[in-house]
Structures are given as structure tokens and as C-alpha cells.
Amino acid sequence: MTGPGPDVSVLLVTYRCAAETRACLESIRAGTREIDYEVVVLDNASGDGTAEMVRSEFPWVRLVASPENLGFAAGCNRAAAEASGEYLLLLNPDTLVHEGAIERLVAFARAHPEHGLYGGRTLDPDGTVNGGSCWGAPTLWSLACFAGLLTTAFKGSALFDPESLGGWQRDTVREVDIVTGCLLLAPRALWDELGGFDTRFFMYGEDADLSFRARALGYRPAITPDAVVMHEVGVSSATREDKLLLLFRGKATLLRKHWSPGRRRLGL
């Protein structure tokens, strides 16, 4: 494209979630008025009419219909290649954007460039806080608690579920180890410097890896409570078993990439 691009490019990677994608796009259009934006949708060969729905109902959206399922990481990279914004906003298609959320997230990023990666506050459909907008880094202790079912028994515990960051309600600005890909803003320049997502991750773990690599460059990823979305978790995962398999695979890839050999063996 010629000339300056929009302030932010919103990137959605879709897979068999036509109704949720429609609602998400409508929420972006209704709730984003004070900033120049574009939306790029990468459809991962859904085969359920998702791509056709976007093409017919949202002609202002740039649609990339992949002939194969690229996964989340490669799908985001492909969508980013079509984008021209100063910032890239990764957004899950099963989210509903609250009014002003995108403007506030970009404003926070502009005011605090030292953080590099930015997230917000996610809510469950019933309005309660969903802690999944960010996580603490995995440790041998957190993995042991998970394997020993302590994380399940004491969900949200600062001691036995440390990756959840305890009882913090995501209601204050805070630096975090990991900003998750359901709502993740990055300056385009930093995204390019990092090379986007590592495509060794198909789905899950790629956002943790991106956060770790940003921190290695001296950035301090952060959450602002002023950017709020509703997130209906896991719509694009076919079954709970599929999701768990992808989650474990992503965690294993993360440990293999970032942990020392001895620690890696114990973690795996």
C-alpha cells in the first residue's frame, strides 16, 4: 500500500466459528470510533462457511482464505503480512470488544513504549474476570503442582497455581511474564524485529515464546485494565482432548526452546 497505514491492524485467525466471528466483527465496528483501524481475517480452511460469511457480510474486512489449516501461529504471521498498521492487535474471534477497548490499548502502548507487548482484561460471558489474558512463566514448581493436581484443587492459589498470578483481578496496570494471544498488541516494528510467532508452535505457547523473546530485548510486557473484551474460551477447539493435546505440545516446545538441558528434562 502507498502512504501511511492505519493506527492499528486487528488480526483474527478463524477456524469453524462463523457465528462468533460475526459477533466479534460487529463488536469491533460498533465499539471502535476514535482510531483509524483495519481488520484482517485469516480463515484456516474452516469449510463451514466462515470465510464466505466474512466476504459477504463484511466487505470492509480484508479476508485471506487459506486452503489449509496453518494453525494459530502461522495464521497470525500470514495475516500480519497483509496488514499495514502502526500496531498489530491479535484478537481471538470468540471475543466481543467493549467500547473504546482498542483505542485505550493503543493509547496505553503509545504512552508506555517500554513494555513492548500489551494486553487487557478479559471477562467470561457472565461478566466475571477471566485470568487468561496473561500468565506467569512456567517453573519446575508450577509444573509439579499441575502434574500433582494441586493446581486443579487450588485453582487461583498464589502458591499452588502460580502461573495464574494468584487472586489478581487484572484491575491494575501490571508487568507480566506472558501476554496471551487472545488480546495482544504489538508495535509493527517490534513484531518484525522478533520475526512474528515461531511457527514451531501450531497453537498454544507461541504467545509465551513471543513474550520471552521481547523480554530478552529489554521490554517488559504489561496489562492495562482499561482495555476490556469478553472472551468465550476454546470455541475453535474441537474437543477438550484436542485442546489439552495442543496445550501440552505447546508447553513442551516452549521448554525445549527456552530451558537449560537439565531443567528441560525435569520439566518435560
Helices and strands as residue ranges (DSSP letters): E 8-14, H 18-31, E 37-44, H 50-57, E 62-66, H 71-81, E 87-91, E 95-97, H 101-111, G 113-115, E 118-123, E 129-130, G 131-133, E 134-135, H 140-147, H 150-153, G 162-164, E 174-175, E 178-179, E 183-187, H 188-194, H 206-216, E 222-231, H 240-258, H 261-267
